Amino acid sequence: MPAVPDPVAVQPVVAPLTDAALILVGTIEPGGEGAVRDMLPDLPSVARSLGFRYPDAGLACVMGFGSEAWDRLFSGPRPAQLRPFVELRGPRHHAPATPGDVILHIRAERMDVCFAWAAQLLDRLGGAVRIVDETQGFRYFDHRDLLGFVDGTENPVGDDARSAAIVGDSDPEFAGGSYITVQKYVHDLASWNALTTEQQEMVIGRRKITDVELADDVKPADSHLALNTITGPDGSERDILRANMPFGSFEEGAFGTYFIAYAADPGITEQMLRNMFLGSPPATHDRILDFSTAITGSSFYAPGADFFDAPPPPPAPAGTEALPEPAYAPAPEAADPSVVADVGSLRIGSLRESAPR
């Protein structure tokens, strides 16, 4: 994995799991691009203010942009691997692609602090961004999902987490950023709980109580763990950083897992999803999908922290691309008043408005 230049300012991507999380996915309304850009420099100050007032809350806030939104907001180079989420249709299961221009991933030990940060940012945005998906996640016992298994055991830690999640010298202009892939999964808990513990373990590839991985000669090829293990050409395992959170609503009868993956190389996450939904012989699909249905899917790029202090200029409006500079011509003779009056004109077609002096 390419190294991350040091020092480099990053958003708090590699932050510990917390008791609470608020994930907001929004779309930018037509004409709202300016309001989004104007808000960007406020992000660090809002986080600092809340972090100072509630130092024990462990507030960590990350903002990312979708592929189409990037082109609406910024001119110049793009992150090398920023692309829309690719819909997957397997023989039995479907990973939909759903709208998402911006993502706010807010983590803290207290939901009120998450809420306060989101409220301040959305107030600044006014009606420029419409929230299309809101998920309030919570810690469930010892970091288990609602299926009862520990989630995140294979997450890299320390420098390995930084290398897995943060873009390095493979894309120097965007070093310090991270690619985000999100999906919301809703579980069929009635069907899942009808299985025995041993059957559930074969679906996941781990022991439920001890969290120990099953031996290779026991672990099924279509287990979740088997299909989510990605190796490189040299045989080494390739990692992403997961920040998954359980969520649930008794009113709606919806209980599930919000999958959120940070990666320096989004191709690793994409390969995992292809394995899950399209299969990897001899497996035809990930068995967990028989009990968990994906209802959203979006991809984003979270720039480095310094990006927000001075984001790139906005793109030029359509049809106003800069014209080539005219060839130099000597100043006209002052004896011709009609020509002198034209000196300094903008000379755009028939428009001859005087340029500022």
C-alpha positions in Angstrom: 0.0 0.0 0.0 1.5 3.4 -0.9 2.6 5.4 2.0 0.7 8.5 3.3 3.0 11.6 3.2 3.8 12.8 6.7 2.8 15.3 7.9 -0.6 15.5 6.1 -3.8 16.9 7.5 -6.6 14.4 7.4 -10.2 14.3 8.5 -10.8 12.0 11.5 -11.3 9.0 9.3 -9.2 6.7 11.5 -11.2 7.5 14.6 -12.3 4.9 17.2 -15.8 3.4 17.2 -18.1 5.4 19.5 -21.4 4.8 21.3 -23.3 6.9 18.8 -23.2 7.9 15.2 -25.3 10.1 12.9 -24.9 9.5 9.1 -26.6 11.9 6.8 -26.6 11.5 3.0 -27.9 14.5 1.0 -28.4 15.8 -2.5 -27.5 19.3 -3.5 -30.5 21.3 -4.8 -30.2 23.1 -8.2 -28.4 26.4 -7.5 -27.3 25.3 -4.0 -23.7 24.8 -5.0 -22.6 28.2 -3.8 -24.1 27.7 -0.3 -22.3 24.4 0.0 -19.0 26.0 -1.0 -19.5 28.9 1.4 -20.1 26.5 4.3 -16.9 24.5 3.8 -14.5 26.8 5.7 -16.9 26.6 8.7 -16.5 22.9 9.1 -13.3 22.9 11.2 -14.5 25.7 13.5 -17.8 24.1 14.3 -16.0 20.9 15.2 -13.5 22.7 17.3 -16.2 24.6 19.2 -18.2 21.5 20.1 -15.0 19.5 20.8 -13.8 22.2 23.2 -17.1 22.4 25.0 -17.5 18.6 25.3 -14.0 17.2 25.3 -15.1 13.8 26.6 -17.6 13.3 23.8 -14.9 12.1 21.3 -16.5 14.1 18.4 -15.3 13.1 15.0 -16.8 14.5 11.8 -16.1 13.6 8.2 -17.6 15.1 5.1 -17.4 13.6 1.6 -18.6 14.4 -1.9 -20.1 12.2 -4.6 -18.7 12.0 -8.1 -21.3 14.2 -9.8 -21.3 16.7 -7.0 -17.6 17.1 -7.2 -17.9 18.4 -10.8 -20.7 20.8 -9.7 -18.7 22.2 -6.9 -15.0 22.3 -7.9 -12.9 22.9 -11.0 -9.5 21.5 -11.7 -8.2 17.9 -11.1 -10.5 15.2 -9.6 -9.5 12.5 -7.1 -8.2 9.7 -9.3 -10.7 7.0 -8.2 -13.8 9.0 -7.5 -16.7 7.4 -9.3 -20.4 6.7 -8.7 -21.5 3.6 -6.8 -22.0 0.7 -9.3 -25.4 -1.1 -9.0 -25.0 -4.9 -8.8 -27.6 -7.4 -9.8 -26.7 -11.0 -8.9 -28.7 -14.2 -9.6 -30.5 -13.7 -6.3 -29.6 -10.4 -4.7 -29.4 -6.7 -5.6 -27.2 -3.9 -4.5 -29.0 -0.7 -5.6 -27.3 2.6 -6.3 -29.1 5.5 -4.6 -28.7 9.3 -4.8 -25.9 10.9 -2.7 -24.1 14.2 -3.4 -22.7 14.7 0.1 -22.2 12.6 3.2 -21.8 13.7 6.8 -20.5 10.9 9.1 -20.6 12.1 12.7 -19.3 10.1 15.6 -19.4 10.8 19.3 -20.0 9.1 22.6 -23.2 11.2 22.9 -26.0 11.5 20.3 -26.8 15.1 21.4 -23.3 16.2 20.3 -23.7 14.5 16.9 -27.1 16.2 16.6 -25.7 19.6 17.5 -22.9 19.4 14.9 -25.3 18.4 12.2 -27.8 21.1 13.2 -25.3 23.8 12.9 -24.0 22.7 9.5 -27.5 22.2 8.0 -28.5 25.6 9.4 -25.7 27.2 7.4 -26.7 25.3 4.3 -30.3 26.4 4.5 -32.2 24.7 1.8 -29.1 24.0 -0.4 -29.0 20.3 0.6 -31.9 17.9 1.0 -31.3 15.0 3.3 -32.3 11.8 1.5 -31.2 9.3 4.1 -30.6 9.7 7.9 -29.4 6.9 10.1 -28.8 7.1 13.8 -26.4 4.3 14.8 -25.7 3.0 18.3 -23.2 0.7 19.9 -24.7 -2.7 20.6 -23.1 -4.5 23.6 -19.4 -5.4 22.8 -19.5 -3.9 19.2 -21.9 -6.6 17.9 -24.4 -6.1 15.1 -28.0 -7.0 15.5 -27.3 -10.5 14.1 -25.4 -11.0 17.3 -21.8 -11.2 15.9 -19.0 -8.8 16.7 -18.5 -6.4 13.8 -15.2 -5.0 12.9 -12.9 -7.7 14.2 -10.7 -7.6 11.1 -10.3 -3.8 11.1 -6.6 -2.7 10.8 -5.3 -0.6 13.6 -2.6 2.0 14.0 -0.4 2.7 11.0 -2.1 -0.2 9.1 -5.5 1.5 9.5 -4.0 4.8 8.2 -2.5 3.0 5.2 -5.7 1.1 4.4 -8.0 4.2 4.7 -6.0 7.3 3.7 -4.8 8.1 0.1 -1.1 8.4 -0.1 1.5 9.0 -2.8 -0.6 7.1 -5.4 -2.5 10.3 -5.9 -0.3 13.1 -4.4 -2.6 16.0 -5.2 -5.3 14.3 -3.1 -3.1 12.7 -0.4 -4.8 12.7 3.0 -8.3 12.0 1.7 -10.3 8.7 1.8 -12.9 7.0 -0.4 -16.2 6.2 1.3 -18.6 3.5 0.3 -21.9 3.2 2.2 -24.9 0.8 2.2 -27.8 0.4 4.5 -28.8 -3.2 5.2 -32.1 -4.3 6.7 -32.1 -7.6 8.5 -34.8 -10.3 8.4 -34.3 -11.0 12.1 -37.2 -13.5 12.3 -35.6 -15.8 9.7 -32.1 -15.3 11.2 -33.2 -16.1 14.7 -34.9 -19.3 13.4 -31.4 -20.6 12.6 -29.3 -22.5 15.2 -26.2 -20.8 16.5 -24.1 -23.3 14.5 -26.0 -22.5 11.3 -25.5 -18.7 11.9 -21.8 -19.3 12.4 -21.5 -21.1 9.0 -23.1 -18.0 7.4 -20.7 -15.5 9.0 -17.6 -17.7 9.2 -16.9 -17.0 13.0 -18.0 -18.4 16.3 -20.7 -16.3 17.7 -19.7 -16.1 21.4 -15.9 -16.1 21.2 -15.6 -14.3 17.8 -12.9 -16.8 16.7 -12.7 -17.3 12.9 -13.6 -20.7 11.7 -10.8 -22.9 10.3 -10.4 -22.8 6.5 -11.5 -26.5 6.2 -14.7 -25.7 8.2 -15.6 -22.2 6.9 -17.9 -22.4 3.9 -16.9 -20.8 0.6 -20.1 -18.7 0.6 -19.6 -17.4 4.2 -19.4 -13.7 4.7 -15.9 -13.8 6.0 -14.6 -16.0 3.1 -16.0 -13.7 0.4 -14.8 -10.5 2.1 -11.2 -11.6 2.3 -9.4 -9.9 -0.6 -5.7 -10.7 -1.4 -3.3 -8.9 -3.7 -1.1 -10.5 -6.4 1.5 -11.2 -3.8 -0.9 -13.1 -1.6 -1.1 -10.4 1.1 -4.5 -9.4 2.4 -5.8 -6.1 1.3 -7.7 -4.1 3.9 -10.4 -1.4 4.3 -11.5 0.4 7.4 -15.1 -0.3 8.5 -17.1 2.0 10.7 -20.3 0.0 10.7 -23.1 0.8 13.1 -26.4 -1.0 14.1 -29.6 0.9 13.8 -33.3 0.1 14.4 -36.8 1.5 14.5 -39.6 -0.3 16.3 -42.2 2.0 14.7 -41.0 1.1 11.2 -40.0 -2.5 12.0 -36.6 -1.9 10.4 -33.5 -3.2 12.1 -30.1 -3.5 10.4 -26.5 -2.5 9.9 -25.2 0.7 8.3 -22.1 -0.3 6.3 -19.5 2.4 5.9 -16.1 1.6 4.5 -13.1 3.9 4.2 -10.4 3.0 1.7 -7.3 4.4 0.1 -8.3 2.2 -2.9 -12.1 1.9 -3.4 -11.5 -1.0 -5.7 -11.0 -3.2 -2.7 -14.4 -2.4 -1.4 -15.9 -2.8 -4.8 -14.4 -6.3 -5.2 -15.8 -7.3 -1.8 -19.3 -6.2 -3.0 -18.9 -8.0 -6.3 -18.0 -11.2 -4.4 -21.0 -10.8 -2.1 -23.7 -10.1 -4.8 -22.3 -11.7 -7.9 -20.4 -14.6 -6.3 -16.9 -15.9 -6.5 -16.7 -19.6 -7.5 -17.7 -21.9 -6.0 -19.9 -19.4 -4.1 -22.8 -17.9 -6.0 -23.4 -15.2 -3.4 -22.7 -14.3 0.2 -25.1 -16.2 2.5 -25.6 -13.2 4.7 -27.6 -11.6 1.9 -30.3 -14.3 2.4 -31.0 -12.4 5.7 -29.8 -8.9 5.0 -31.1 -6.7 2.2 -29.2 -3.7 0.8 -31.6 -0.7 0.4 -29.0 2.1 -0.4 -25.6 2.4 -2.0 -23.5 5.5 -2.6 -19.8 6.4 -3.0 -17.9 9.5 -1.9 -14.5 11.1 -1.5 -13.6 12.8 1.8 -10.8 15.3 1.1 -8.0 16.0 3.5 -8.7 18.5 6.2 -6.7 21.3 4.6 -9.0 21.2 1.6 -11.8 23.0 3.5 -9.6 26.0 4.2 -9.1 26.8 0.5 -11.2 24.6 -1.8 -10.6 24.7 -5.6 -12.5 27.4 -7.5 -16.0 26.6 -8.7 -16.4 25.4 -12.3 -17.1 27.9 -15.0 -20.7 28.2 -15.9 -21.6 26.3 -19.1 -20.8 28.3 -22.2 -18.4 30.7 -20.4 -15.2 28.8 -20.8 -12.2 31.2 -21.2 -11.4 32.3 -24.7 -7.8 32.4 -26.0 -6.1 35.7 -25.4 -6.1 37.9 -28.6 -2.8 38.5 -30.3 -1.0 41.7 -29.2 -1.7 44.7 -31.3 -0.1 48.1 -31.0 -2.2 50.9 -29.6 -4.3 52.8 -32.2 -3.4 56.3 -33.2 -4.7 58.9 -30.7 -5.6 61.1 -33.6 -8.7 59.0 -34.3 -11.1 59.7 -31.4 -13.4 56.9 -32.4 -10.6 54.4 -32.0 -9.3 55.8 -28.8 -12.7 55.5 -27.2 -12.5 51.8 -27.9 -9.2 51.2 -26.1 -9.8 48.9 -23.2 -13.1 47.5 -24.5 -13.9 43.9 -23.7 -14.5 43.2 -27.4 -16.8 40.3 -26.9 -18.8 40.0 -30.1 -20.7 43.2 -30.6 -20.5 44.0 -26.9 -18.0 46.8 -26.4 -18.4 47.6 -22.7 -15.5 49.4 -21.2 -13.2 47.3 -19.0 -12.4 48.5 -15.5 -9.3 50.7 -15.3 
